[in-house]
């Protein structure tokens, strides 16, 4: 969620005298940039005209910023005495690279004194991209600017009615930056134009050059930088910059509602003479003194405007005209204002990087630095970890009122919020997504599926429990997939493609493969390779297709055949016409003996290594496949019971030729009545197993108790035709 930029009041021109007495011209300073956030500014520059009148081909100035400063904006301003603006200059940055700069816009002030001369211009250009290509701190140089040096009617007063034409010009480089060590919320306005003011000792011309929307000044105050040309160090009196509550008012040099008389003065800028051709850095020291002629760049500390212990005095709200205004006043000389930058540090009660005013607009808690308790400060969530570059691909702007912005059950920050989410995606709470090695990188707090594998980040981190060997978090039960790797087991299939129903569980019944095991069926070939080659990675081949997992096509892998002791290359190891595994092999055998394909013989299964499992004299295949007796127990004998009808005689002793049919001279092994003349007895149900419904060679087979009248007993189904091959869903 981004904080909305506050509306800014339009520029207005105020004067303490009737219009006829004013001597002003040019373009009023108007807001060209307004920024809200932890932004600071610095302005450096130099005159391009020496005090002896020499016009320099180039001049430079040195900028020093904090080591971790990040560039938000850079603009170059150049200005001077010229009727037609010079809109193309050169700029050399800190590494020595040079660029030709064309102005975005230029404005002029014509005939300020009304004597047929004194034309001035100011141009500006965005140089953010060029300046950002090198280190910010260092020396910058500007050259190739032309000025008018003759025909000027206004200049230094050197005697009665005698003037020395003075031409002027210079440049100013504005840098707006953020410093990760300084999270104060600020309002910053850049005002540009070329507004010439010409006054006398008794006529004061006052222009309102900046007005801010609601704010509450903090003890950190802020800074103001003013750039003008044609100020004179030897002419003083009634030159001022003021901060006022409401539009600066009154007919005297000092506005009646100024916050403090000496607020914008200092050792180099005494009250009444601040437009004095000085260029000061942030420490207030004069620099480039040999290159001074007619340009003034001064930065002022606004901390003195703060009133300790009196919040009302520090609040500037629109009701009753109480907004903070900045204005300039001149009375004794002509000065042309070109640039004013105002940076106000707003009050932040909880120190989260959002001002109280902003928190009221956003609905966050001004007394809680982390309104949603996810571990990330509110200001960091609103602006991201790199507010100077919102387009930084690592920058993450999350919702300060929602601990789980992307609803993936992982909290945006490092802290867990009970009943909502588990921390966390931004593990160090810095508003940046750390990338790099998957084991050290962070999931994306703005993307529920950081690796785009089809599985939700929260599922992969919190709920995944697969049986495979890959375990990215040994502290949790089962194996989790990696939320930063779309193919955790590197088998050629994305994690989501393997976990079809996206539930964090391995479901063989859905023909799923295990996304944490590259070879789900342990057959020696990766799951992805099997899919590409038309084989089944879950190992349910329909026939002998040469699959490395099941070379004989009986439904048992090599490992399962080894467990049984059967021949992996022979689907019917004991030659009883029943396949070793659950699947049938056309023309060879019918599945199957190891019906549950677990690699061992269970009590309800025939023995794939023994032709006659119950040793009754009739082979397993005959009992399961060929039996055709007329007795009441059904047409087939039980291959797991040597005396199917419990009449005291083995099945093979009754069916003497062991062919599964009743013939002359034989008794029926499925009918207890044919021995001893006893009346038939209805035996209790003989339940060996109750399997789920099966598909047998395309026909239905039923569990016990559900078969039609003609169906065989359940034990006959134990080894009947195999399961149709299960195919993986696309």
C-alpha positions as CSV (number, residue, x, y, z in Angstrom):
1,X,0.0,0.0,0.0
2,X,1.5,3.3,-1.0
3,X,0.9,6.5,1.0
4,X,-0.9,9.1,-1.1
5,X,1.0,12.3,-1.9
6,X,-0.4,15.2,0.0
7,X,-2.0,18.0,-2.1
8,X,0.1,21.1,-2.3
9,X,-1.3,24.6,-2.3
10,X,-0.7,26.6,-5.5
11,X,1.8,29.3,-5.7
12,X,0.5,32.8,-4.8
13,X,2.1,36.2,-5.0
14,X,1.7,38.6,-2.1
15,X,2.9,42.1,-1.9
16,X,3.0,44.7,0.9
17,X,2.5,47.6,-1.5
18,X,0.1,48.5,-4.4
19,X,0.8,46.8,-7.7
20,X,2.0,50.1,-9.3
21,X,4.9,50.3,-6.8
22,X,6.2,46.8,-7.3
23,X,9.2,46.0,-9.4
24,X,9.0,42.3,-10.1
25,X,9.2,40.2,-13.2
26,X,9.8,36.8,-14.5
27,X,8.3,33.5,-13.6
28,X,7.2,33.0,-10.0
29,X,8.8,30.1,-8.2
30,X,6.4,27.2,-8.5
31,X,6.5,23.7,-7.2
32,X,8.1,21.4,-9.7
33,X,8.6,18.4,-7.3
34,X,6.9,17.3,-4.1
35,X,8.1,14.3,-2.2
36,X,7.0,12.6,1.0
37,X,9.2,10.1,2.8
38,X,12.7,9.7,4.3
39,X,14.3,12.1,1.8
40,X,17.0,14.6,2.2
41,X,18.6,17.1,-0.2
42,X,21.9,18.7,-0.9
43,X,22.7,21.5,-3.3
44,X,26.2,22.3,-4.5
45,X,27.2,24.8,-7.2
46,X,29.5,27.5,-8.3
47,X,29.6,30.8,-10.1
48,X,30.7,30.7,-13.7
49,X,31.9,34.3,-13.6
50,X,34.9,35.5,-11.6
51,X,34.8,38.6,-9.5
52,X,37.1,40.3,-12.1
53,X,34.4,39.7,-14.8
54,X,36.0,36.6,-16.5
55,X,33.5,34.2,-17.8
56,X,34.7,30.7,-17.1
57,X,34.5,27.9,-19.6
58,X,33.6,25.6,-16.7
59,X,33.5,25.5,-12.9
60,X,33.0,22.9,-10.3
61,X,31.8,22.1,-6.8
62,X,32.3,19.1,-4.5
63,X,29.5,17.1,-2.9
64,X,29.9,14.9,0.2
65,X,27.0,12.5,1.1
66,X,26.7,9.7,3.7
67,X,28.4,6.5,2.4
68,X,25.1,4.6,2.1
69,X,23.1,7.4,0.5
70,X,20.8,6.2,-2.4
71,X,20.0,8.6,-5.2
72,X,16.3,9.5,-5.6
73,X,16.6,12.4,-8.0
74,X,19.2,14.7,-9.5
75,X,18.5,18.0,-11.3
76,X,20.9,20.5,-12.8
77,X,20.0,24.2,-12.7
78,X,21.9,26.9,-14.5
79,X,21.0,30.6,-14.6
80,X,22.5,34.0,-15.4
81,X,22.2,37.3,-17.3
82,X,21.0,36.6,-20.9
83,X,18.0,37.6,-23.0
84,X,17.6,34.2,-24.6
85,X,18.3,31.2,-22.4
86,X,21.2,28.9,-23.2
87,X,19.5,25.6,-23.0
88,X,22.5,23.2,-23.7
89,X,25.4,22.7,-21.3
90,X,27.9,20.0,-20.3
91,X,28.1,18.2,-17.0
92,X,31.0,16.2,-15.7
93,X,30.2,13.8,-12.9
94,X,32.4,12.4,-10.1
95,X,34.1,9.7,-12.2
96,X,35.1,12.2,-15.0
97,X,32.4,11.1,-17.5
98,X,30.9,14.0,-19.4
99,X,27.4,14.4,-20.8
100,X,25.7,17.0,-22.9
101,X,22.6,18.2,-21.0
102,X,19.6,19.8,-22.7
103,X,17.2,21.7,-20.6
104,X,13.8,20.3,-19.8
105,X,12.5,23.9,-19.3
106,X,13.8,27.4,-19.2
107,X,12.2,30.6,-17.9
108,X,13.2,34.3,-18.2
109,X,12.8,37.6,-16.3
110,X,12.9,40.6,-18.6
111,X,13.8,44.2,-17.9
112,X,13.6,44.0,-14.1
113,X,14.6,47.6,-13.5
114,X,12.6,49.1,-16.3
115,X,15.7,50.6,-17.9
116,X,15.7,48.5,-21.1
117,X,18.0,45.7,-19.9
118,X,18.6,43.3,-17.1
119,X,17.3,40.1,-18.6
120,X,17.9,36.9,-16.7
121,X,17.1,33.2,-17.4
122,X,17.1,29.9,-15.5
123,X,17.0,26.4,-16.9
124,X,16.7,23.0,-15.4
125,X,17.2,19.4,-16.5
126,X,16.8,16.0,-15.0
127,X,20.2,14.3,-14.7
128,X,19.2,11.4,-12.4
129,X,20.2,8.7,-14.8
130,X,23.6,10.2,-15.6
131,X,24.5,11.2,-12.0
132,X,23.4,7.8,-10.7
133,X,25.9,6.0,-13.0
134,X,28.8,6.9,-10.7
135,X,29.5,7.5,-7.0
136,X,27.4,10.4,-5.6
137,X,30.1,12.0,-3.6
138,X,32.8,13.9,-5.4
139,X,33.4,16.8,-7.7
140,X,30.9,17.9,-10.4
141,X,31.7,20.4,-13.1
142,X,29.5,22.4,-15.5
143,X,30.6,24.2,-18.7
144,X,29.5,25.7,-21.9
145,X,27.1,28.3,-20.6
146,X,26.8,31.6,-22.4
147,X,25.9,34.9,-20.7
148,X,25.3,38.5,-21.9
149,X,28.2,40.6,-20.8
150,X,27.2,43.9,-22.4
151,X,24.1,46.2,-22.7
152,X,23.0,45.6,-19.1
153,X,21.4,48.6,-17.5
154,X,21.5,47.4,-13.9
155,X,24.6,46.9,-11.9
156,X,26.8,48.1,-9.1
157,X,26.2,51.6,-7.9
158,X,29.7,53.2,-8.0
159,X,28.7,56.8,-7.8
160,X,25.9,59.3,-8.2
161,X,23.8,58.0,-11.1
162,X,26.7,55.8,-12.2
163,X,26.3,52.1,-12.6
164,X,28.9,49.4,-13.5
165,X,27.2,46.7,-15.6
166,X,27.5,43.4,-13.7
167,X,26.7,40.2,-15.4
168,X,26.3,37.0,-13.5
169,X,25.8,33.3,-13.9
170,X,26.4,29.9,-12.3
171,X,25.0,26.5,-11.7
172,X,23.4,24.5,-8.9
173,X,23.2,20.7,-8.7
174,X,20.3,19.4,-6.6
175,X,20.6,15.9,-5.2
176,X,17.6,14.2,-3.4
177,X,18.6,11.1,-1.6
178,X,17.7,8.6,1.2
179,X,20.0,7.3,3.9
180,X,19.2,3.9,5.5
181,X,20.6,5.3,8.7
182,X,17.9,8.1,8.8
183,X,14.3,7.0,8.6
184,X,12.7,10.4,9.5
185,X,9.5,11.2,7.5
186,X,9.8,14.4,5.6
187,X,7.9,16.7,3.3
188,X,10.1,18.0,0.5
189,X,9.3,20.6,-2.1
190,X,11.4,21.9,-5.0
191,X,10.4,25.3,-6.3
192,X,11.9,26.6,-9.5
193,X,11.6,29.8,-11.7
194,X,13.3,33.1,-12.1
195,X,11.5,35.7,-10.0
196,X,13.3,39.0,-9.9
197,X,12.5,41.4,-7.0
198,X,13.7,45.0,-6.9
199,X,13.0,47.1,-3.8
200,X,14.1,50.2,-2.0
201,X,14.7,50.9,1.7
202,X,11.0,51.9,2.0
203,X,9.3,49.6,-0.5
204,X,9.3,45.9,0.4
205,X,8.4,43.3,-2.2
206,X,7.3,40.0,-0.6
207,X,6.7,36.8,-2.5
208,X,5.2,33.6,-1.0
209,X,7.4,30.9,-2.5
210,X,6.2,27.8,-0.7
211,X,3.2,26.5,1.2
212,X,2.9,23.1,2.8
213,X,-0.2,21.0,3.5
214,X,-0.8,19.7,7.1
215,X,2.3,18.9,9.0
216,X,3.6,18.7,12.5
217,X,7.2,20.0,12.8
218,X,9.6,17.7,14.8
219,X,12.6,18.6,16.8
220,X,14.7,17.6,13.8
221,X,13.4,20.7,12.0
222,X,14.6,20.3,8.4
223,X,16.5,22.4,5.9
224,X,16.0,25.1,3.3
225,X,18.3,25.8,0.4
226,X,18.0,29.1,-1.5
227,X,19.7,29.9,-4.9
228,X,19.6,33.3,-6.4
229,X,21.7,35.5,-8.7
230,X,22.6,39.2,-8.7
231,X,22.7,39.5,-4.9
232,X,25.3,42.0,-3.7
233,X,27.5,41.5,-0.6
234,X,28.0,45.3,-0.1
235,X,24.3,46.1,-0.2
236,X,22.4,45.1,2.9
237,X,19.1,45.9,4.5
238,X,15.7,44.3,4.6
239,X,16.7,41.2,2.7
240,X,15.0,38.2,4.3
241,X,13.7,34.7,4.0
242,X,10.9,33.8,6.5
243,X,8.9,30.9,7.7
244,X,5.4,32.0,8.7
245,X,2.2,30.5,10.2
246,X,0.0,31.2,7.2
247,X,0.9,33.6,4.4
248,X,3.7,35.9,5.6
249,X,1.9,39.2,6.5
250,X,2.5,42.8,7.3
251,X,3.8,46.0,5.7
252,X,7.2,46.0,7.5
253,X,10.3,44.2,6.4
254,X,9.7,41.5,9.1
255,X,6.4,39.7,8.6
256,X,4.1,40.0,11.6
257,X,3.6,36.2,11.7
258,X,7.2,35.0,11.2
259,X,8.2,32.1,13.4
260,X,11.4,33.6,14.5
261,X,13.4,36.7,13.4
262,X,16.7,35.1,12.8
263,X,15.5,31.7,11.7
264,X,17.1,31.9,8.2
265,X,20.2,33.8,9.1
266,X,23.7,32.8,10.2
267,X,27.3,33.8,10.3
268,X,27.6,34.0,6.5
269,X,24.0,35.3,6.0
270,X,23.3,38.1,8.5
271,X,19.7,39.4,8.9
272,X,19.0,42.1,6.3
273,X,21.8,41.0,4.0
274,X,21.4,37.3,3.1
275,X,21.5,37.7,-0.7
276,X,25.2,38.3,-0.5
277,X,26.9,36.1,-3.2
278,X,28.0,33.4,-0.7
279,X,28.0,29.7,-1.5
280,X,27.8,27.6,1.7
281,X,27.8,23.9,2.2
282,X,25.7,22.0,4.8
283,X,28.1,23.1,7.6
284,X,27.6,26.7,6.8
285,X,31.2,27.3,5.4
286,X,31.9,29.4,2.4
287,X,33.3,27.5,-0.5
288,X,34.7,28.4,-4.0
289,X,35.3,32.0,-2.8
290,X,37.5,32.9,-5.8
291,X,34.7,32.1,-8.2
292,X,32.0,34.3,-6.7
293,X,30.2,36.8,-8.8
294,X,26.4,37.2,-8.5
295,X,25.3,33.8,-7.4
296,X,24.2,32.9,-3.9
297,X,23.6,29.3,-2.6
298,X,22.8,28.9,1.0
299,X,21.4,26.0,3.1
300,X,19.8,26.8,6.4
301,X,19.0,24.5,9.4
302,X,15.3,24.8,10.4
303,X,15.6,23.1,13.8
304,X,15.2,26.5,15.5
305,X,11.6,26.6,14.2
306,X,10.7,23.7,16.6
307,X,9.2,24.7,19.9
308,X,10.1,22.1,22.6
309,X,7.2,20.7,24.6
310,X,4.6,22.6,22.7
311,X,2.9,20.4,20.1
312,X,0.3,23.0,19.2
313,X,3.1,25.5,18.3
314,X,4.6,22.9,16.0
315,X,1.4,22.0,14.2
316,X,0.5,23.6,10.9
317,X,-2.9,22.7,9.7
318,X,-5.2,24.3,7.1
319,X,-8.0,25.4,9.4
320,X,-7.7,29.1,10.1
321,X,-4.9,29.6,7.6
322,X,-2.3,28.0,9.8
323,X,-0.3,26.3,7.0
324,X,3.5,26.7,7.0
325,X,4.6,29.3,4.4
326,X,8.0,30.4,3.1
327,X,8.5,33.9,1.6
328,X,11.3,36.2,0.6
329,X,11.5,39.9,1.1
330,X,13.9,42.4,-0.5
331,X,14.1,46.2,0.0
332,X,17.5,47.6,-0.8
333,X,18.5,45.8,-4.1
334,X,17.5,43.6,-6.9
335,X,17.7,39.9,-6.6
336,X,16.5,37.1,-8.9
337,X,15.4,33.9,-7.2
338,X,16.0,30.7,-9.2
339,X,15.6,27.8,-6.8
340,X,14.3,27.1,-3.3
341,X,14.2,23.6,-1.8
342,X,12.3,23.2,1.5
343,X,12.7,20.0,3.5
344,X,10.6,19.7,6.6
345,X,11.0,16.8,9.1
346,X,7.5,15.8,10.2
347,X,6.6,14.6,13.7
348,X,6.7,10.8,14.1
349,X,5.5,9.8,17.5
350,X,6.3,6.1,17.3
351,X,9.5,6.3,15.2
352,X,8.3,4.0,12.5
353,X,9.1,6.3,9.6
354,X,5.6,7.6,9.1
355,X,4.5,10.9,10.4
356,X,1.5,11.2,12.7
357,X,-0.3,13.0,9.9
358,X,0.4,10.2,7.5
359,X,-0.7,7.6,9.9
360,X,-4.0,9.4,10.3
361,X,-4.4,9.2,6.5
362,X,-3.4,5.6,6.3
363,X,-5.3,4.3,9.3
364,X,-2.1,2.9,11.0
365,X,-1.5,3.4,14.7
366,X,0.6,6.5,15.4
367,X,1.6,5.0,18.7
368,X,2.6,1.6,17.4
369,X,5.6,1.4,15.1
370,X,4.3,-2.0,13.7
371,X,0.6,-1.8,13.4
372,X,0.1,-5.3,12.1
373,X,2.8,-6.9,14.3
374,X,4.6,-8.7,11.5
375,X,8.0,-7.4,12.4
376,X,8.3,-4.7,9.7
377,X,8.0,-1.1,10.7
378,X,5.0,0.7,9.2
379,X,7.1,3.2,7.3
380,X,9.1,0.4,5.7
381,X,6.0,-1.4,4.6
382,X,4.5,1.8,3.1
383,X,7.7,2.8,1.2
384,X,9.7,-0.3,1.0
385,X,13.3,-0.8,1.9
386,X,14.6,1.5,-0.9
387,X,12.2,4.4,-1.1
388,X,14.6,6.4,-3.3
389,X,14.0,3.8,-6.0
390,X,10.5,2.3,-5.9
391,X,11.3,0.4,-9.1
392,X,14.1,-1.5,-7.5
393,X,13.2,-5.1,-8.2
394,X,14.1,-6.0,-4.6
395,X,11.9,-3.3,-3.1
396,X,8.8,-4.6,-1.3
397,X,5.9,-2.4,-0.5
398,X,3.6,-4.4,1.7
399,X,0.4,-3.6,3.6
400,X,1.1,-2.1,7.1
401,X,-2.4,-3.3,8.2
402,X,-2.2,-6.9,7.0
403,X,0.6,-9.1,8.3
404,X,0.2,-11.5,5.3
405,X,-0.1,-9.3,2.2
406,X,-0.1,-12.1,-0.3
407,X,-2.2,-14.5,1.8
408,X,0.2,-17.4,1.6
409,X,0.1,-18.1,5.4
410,X,3.7,-16.7,5.8
411,X,3.9,-13.3,7.5
412,X,5.4,-10.4,5.6
413,X,8.1,-10.0,8.2
414,X,10.0,-12.1,10.7
415,X,7.3,-12.3,13.4
416,X,4.3,-14.7,13.6
417,X,0.8,-13.4,14.2
418,X,-1.3,-16.0,16.1
419,X,-4.2,-17.3,14.0
420,X,-3.1,-15.5,10.9
421,X,0.4,-16.4,9.6
422,X,3.8,-17.7,10.5
423,X,6.9,-15.5,10.2
424,X,8.4,-14.8,7.9
425,X,9.2,-13.9,4.4
426,X,11.2,-10.7,4.9
427,X,13.4,-12.4,7.5
428,X,15.4,-9.3,8.4
429,X,12.4,-6.9,8.2
430,X,14.2,-4.5,5.9
431,X,11.6,-4.1,3.2
432,X,13.8,-5.7,0.6
433,X,13.6,-9.2,-0.8
434,X,17.0,-10.9,-0.4
435,X,17.9,-13.1,-3.3
436,X,20.8,-15.4,-4.1
437,X,21.3,-18.9,-3.0
438,X,17.9,-20.6,-2.2
439,X,19.0,-21.6,1.3
440,X,19.7,-18.0,2.2
441,X,17.2,-16.1,0.1
442,X,13.8,-15.0,1.2
443,X,10.4,-15.8,-0.2
444,X,8.4,-12.9,-1.8
445,X,6.0,-11.2,0.5
446,X,4.1,-10.0,-2.5
447,X,3.9,-13.3,-4.3
448,X,2.1,-16.4,-2.8
449,X,4.1,-18.7,-5.0
450,X,7.7,-17.3,-5.1
451,X,9.1,-20.0,-7.4
452,X,6.0,-20.3,-9.6
453,X,5.9,-24.1,-9.3
454,X,2.2,-24.2,-8.6
455,X,2.5,-24.7,-4.8
456,X,1.8,-22.0,-2.3
457,X,4.8,-20.7,-0.3
458,X,3.1,-21.4,3.0
459,X,2.2,-25.0,1.9
460,X,5.8,-25.6,0.9
461,X,7.2,-24.2,4.1
462,X,4.6,-25.2,6.7
463,X,2.5,-28.1,5.5
464,X,4.5,-30.2,3.0
465,X,5.0,-33.8,4.2
466,X,6.3,-36.1,1.5
467,X,8.0,-39.4,2.0
468,X,10.9,-38.7,-0.2
469,X,14.6,-38.3,0.8
470,X,14.8,-34.6,0.2
471,X,14.1,-32.7,3.5
472,X,14.8,-28.9,3.5
473,X,13.8,-28.5,7.1
474,X,14.7,-31.4,9.3
475,X,12.9,-29.9,12.1
476,X,9.5,-30.6,10.5
477,X,7.9,-34.0,10.1
478,X,8.2,-35.4,6.6
479,X,9.9,-33.7,3.6
480,X,9.1,-30.2,2.4
481,X,9.6,-28.9,-1.0
482,X,11.7,-25.8,-1.5
483,X,9.6,-22.6,-2.0
484,X,12.5,-21.0,-3.9
485,X,13.1,-24.0,-6.2
486,X,10.4,-25.0,-8.7
487,X,11.8,-28.5,-9.0
488,X,13.0,-29.5,-5.5
489,X,14.2,-33.0,-6.5
490,X,15.6,-31.9,-9.8
491,X,13.8,-34.7,-11.7
492,X,12.6,-32.5,-14.5
493,X,9.0,-32.1,-13.2
494,X,7.9,-29.0,-11.3
495,X,6.8,-29.5,-7.7
496,X,3.2,-28.6,-8.5
497,X,3.1,-30.9,-11.5
498,X,4.1,-33.8,-9.2
499,X,1.7,-32.8,-6.4
500,X,-1.4,-32.7,-8.6
501,X,-3.9,-31.7,-5.9
502,X,-1.6,-29.2,-4.3
503,X,-2.1,-30.5,-0.8
504,X,1.5,-31.0,0.3
505,X,1.0,-34.8,0.5
506,X,2.0,-37.7,-1.8
507,X,-1.1,-39.4,-3.1
508,X,-0.3,-42.6,-5.1
509,X,-4.0,-43.2,-5.6
510,X,-4.1,-40.0,-7.7
511,X,-1.0,-41.2,-9.7
512,X,1.1,-38.4,-8.1
513,X,4.8,-38.6,-8.0
514,X,6.8,-37.4,-5.0
515,X,8.3,-33.9,-5.5
516,X,11.0,-34.6,-3.0
517,X,12.1,-37.9,-4.6
518,X,13.5,-37.8,-8.1
519,X,12.7,-41.5,-8.6
520,X,9.3,-42.1,-7.0
521,X,9.1,-45.8,-8.0
522,X,12.8,-46.4,-7.2
523,X,13.2,-48.0,-10.6
524,X,16.5,-46.2,-11.5
525,X,15.0,-43.6,-13.9
526,X,14.0,-40.0,-12.9
527,X,10.3,-39.2,-12.8
528,X,10.7,-36.5,-15.5
529,X,12.6,-38.9,-17.8
530,X,9.9,-41.5,-17.5
531,X,7.1,-39.0,-18.3
532,X,9.1,-37.8,-21.4
533,X,9.7,-41.3,-22.6
534,X,6.1,-42.4,-22.2
535,X,6.7,-44.5,-19.1
536,X,4.9,-44.4,-15.8
537,X,6.9,-42.8,-13.0
538,X,4.5,-44.3,-10.4
539,X,5.3,-47.7,-12.0
540,X,2.0,-49.2,-13.1
541,X,3.0,-50.3,-16.6
542,X,0.3,-52.1,-18.6
543,X,2.6,-54.6,-20.3
544,X,6.2,-55.6,-20.7
545,X,7.4,-52.3,-22.2
546,X,11.0,-52.5,-21.3
547,X,10.5,-50.2,-18.3
548,X,13.7,-50.3,-16.2
549,X,11.5,-50.4,-13.1
550,X,9.5,-53.5,-14.2
551,X,11.2,-55.3,-17.0
552,X,8.8,-58.2,-17.0
553,X,5.7,-56.1,-16.9
554,X,4.0,-57.9,-13.9
555,X,3.6,-54.8,-11.9
556,X,6.5,-55.4,-9.5
557,X,9.7,-53.3,-9.5
558,X,13.0,-54.9,-9.3
559,X,13.3,-54.1,-5.6
560,X,9.9,-55.8,-5.0
561,X,10.8,-58.9,-7.0
562,X,14.0,-59.1,-4.9
563,X,11.9,-59.0,-1.8
564,X,9.8,-61.9,-3.0
565,X,12.8,-63.8,-4.4
566,X,11.2,-63.9,-7.8
567,X,12.8,-63.5,-11.2
568,X,12.5,-59.8,-12.3
569,X,12.7,-60.9,-15.9
570,X,10.0,-63.6,-15.7
571,X,6.5,-62.5,-14.9
572,X,5.6,-66.0,-13.8
573,X,8.5,-67.3,-11.7
574,X,6.7,-70.6,-10.7
575,X,5.0,-71.2,-14.0
576,X,1.6,-71.6,-12.5
577,X,0.0,-69.2,-15.0
578,X,-0.5,-66.6,-12.2
579,X,1.8,-63.6,-12.6
580,X,4.1,-62.8,-9.8
581,X,2.7,-59.3,-9.5
582,X,-0.8,-57.7,-9.8
583,X,-0.7,-57.2,-13.6
584,X,-1.3,-59.6,-16.4
585,X,1.1,-60.2,-19.2
586,X,-0.6,-61.1,-22.4
587,X,0.0,-64.7,-23.5
588,X,2.0,-65.5,-20.4
589,X,0.1,-65.2,-17.2
590,X,-2.8,-63.5,-15.4
591,X,-2.2,-61.2,-12.4
592,X,-1.5,-61.8,-9.7
593,X,0.0,-63.2,-6.7
594,X,1.6,-60.2,-4.9
595,X,-1.6,-58.2,-5.4
596,X,-0.6,-55.3,-3.2
597,X,2.8,-55.1,-4.8
598,X,4.6,-54.7,-1.5
599,X,7.4,-57.2,-2.2
600,X,6.4,-59.8,0.3
601,X,3.9,-62.6,0.4
602,X,0.9,-61.8,2.7
603,X,-1.4,-64.4,4.3
604,X,-4.1,-63.7,1.8
605,X,-1.9,-64.1,-1.3
606,X,-0.7,-67.1,-3.2
607,X,3.1,-67.8,-3.3
608,X,4.7,-66.6,-6.6
609,X,7.5,-69.2,-5.9
610,X,5.2,-72.2,-5.3
611,X,2.9,-73.7,-8.0
612,X,0.7,-75.2,-5.3
613,X,0.5,-72.8,-2.3
614,X,-1.8,-74.9,-0.2
615,X,-0.2,-78.3,-1.2
616,X,-3.6,-79.8,-1.9
617,X,-2.5,-81.4,-5.2
618,X,-4.1,-78.9,-7.5
619,X,-2.0,-76.0,-8.9
620,X,-2.7,-72.4,-8.0
621,X,-3.4,-71.5,-11.6
622,X,-6.0,-74.3,-12.0
623,X,-7.7,-73.4,-8.7
624,X,-7.9,-69.7,-9.6
625,X,-8.5,-69.8,-13.4
626,X,-9.9,-73.2,-14.5
627,X,-12.2,-74.5,-11.7
628,X,-15.6,-75.6,-13.0
629,X,-17.2,-77.7,-10.2
630,X,-21.0,-77.9,-9.7
631,X,-21.0,-77.8,-5.9
632,X,-22.7,-75.3,-3.8
633,X,-19.5,-73.4,-2.8
634,X,-19.0,-72.3,-6.4
635,X,-17.1,-73.5,-9.4
636,X,-13.6,-73.0,-8.0
637,X,-11.6,-74.3,-5.1
638,X,-9.6,-72.0,-2.7
639,X,-5.9,-72.0,-3.5
640,X,-5.2,-71.1,0.1
641,X,-7.2,-73.9,1.7
642,X,-6.3,-77.6,0.9
643,X,-9.9,-78.7,1.8
644,X,-12.2,-76.2,0.4
645,X,-15.5,-77.9,1.4
646,X,-14.2,-79.1,4.8
647,X,-15.3,-82.7,4.2
648,X,-12.1,-84.2,5.4
649,X,-10.6,-84.9,1.9
650,X,-8.0,-82.7,0.3
651,X,-9.2,-81.0,-2.9
652,X,-6.6,-82.9,-5.0
653,X,-7.8,-86.2,-3.5
654,X,-11.3,-85.5,-4.7
655,X,-10.3,-84.1,-8.1
656,X,-7.9,-86.9,-8.8
657,X,-6.6,-85.5,-12.2
658,X,-6.3,-82.0,-10.8
659,X,-7.9,-80.4,-13.8
660,X,-10.5,-78.2,-12.0
661,X,-13.5,-80.2,-13.3
662,X,-15.8,-83.0,-11.8
663,X,-15.6,-86.3,-13.8
664,X,-16.7,-89.9,-13.3
665,X,-15.1,-91.5,-10.4
666,X,-14.3,-88.2,-8.7
667,X,-16.0,-86.3,-5.9
668,X,-16.6,-82.6,-5.9
669,X,-14.1,-80.6,-3.7
670,X,-16.7,-77.8,-3.5
671,X,-19.5,-80.1,-2.2
672,X,-19.3,-81.7,1.3
673,X,-22.3,-84.0,0.5
674,X,-20.6,-86.3,-1.8
675,X,-18.6,-88.0,0.9
676,X,-20.4,-90.2,3.5
677,X,-23.9,-89.5,2.2
678,X,-24.2,-86.5,4.5
679,X,-26.8,-83.8,3.8
680,X,-25.3,-80.7,2.4
681,X,-24.3,-78.2,5.0
682,X,-24.2,-74.5,4.2
683,X,-20.7,-73.4,5.3
684,X,-20.1,-70.0,6.9
685,X,-18.8,-67.3,4.6
686,X,-15.2,-67.9,3.8
687,X,-13.7,-64.4,3.8
688,X,-10.1,-64.2,2.9
689,X,-9.9,-60.5,2.0
690,X,-12.2,-57.7,1.1
691,X,-10.4,-55.8,-1.6
692,X,-11.7,-52.5,-3.0
693,X,-13.5,-52.8,-6.3
694,X,-11.0,-53.8,-9.0
695,X,-10.8,-53.6,-12.7
696,X,-9.9,-57.0,-14.2
697,X,-9.0,-57.0,-17.9
698,X,-11.8,-54.5,-18.6
699,X,-14.5,-56.3,-16.6
700,X,-15.8,-55.5,-13.2
701,X,-14.8,-57.5,-10.1
702,X,-16.6,-57.0,-6.8
703,X,-15.7,-57.2,-3.2
704,X,-17.2,-60.0,-1.1
705,X,-20.9,-59.8,-0.6
706,X,-21.5,-57.6,-3.7
707,X,-21.1,-60.2,-6.4
708,X,-24.0,-61.2,-8.6
709,X,-25.3,-64.8,-8.3
710,X,-23.0,-66.1,-11.0
711,X,-19.9,-64.5,-9.5
712,X,-17.1,-66.6,-8.1
713,X,-16.3,-66.6,-4.4
714,X,-14.0,-63.9,-3.3
715,X,-11.1,-66.1,-2.8
716,X,-11.3,-67.0,-6.5
717,X,-10.6,-63.3,-7.2
718,X,-7.3,-63.2,-5.2
719,X,-5.2,-63.7,-8.3
720,X,-7.5,-63.0,-11.1
721,X,-6.6,-60.8,-14.0
722,X,-4.4,-57.8,-13.2
723,X,-5.2,-54.2,-12.8
724,X,-5.4,-52.1,-15.9
725,X,-2.4,-49.8,-16.1
726,X,-2.9,-46.5,-14.2
727,X,-1.8,-43.6,-16.2
728,X,-0.6,-40.3,-14.8
729,X,-2.9,-37.4,-15.3
730,X,-1.7,-34.8,-17.8
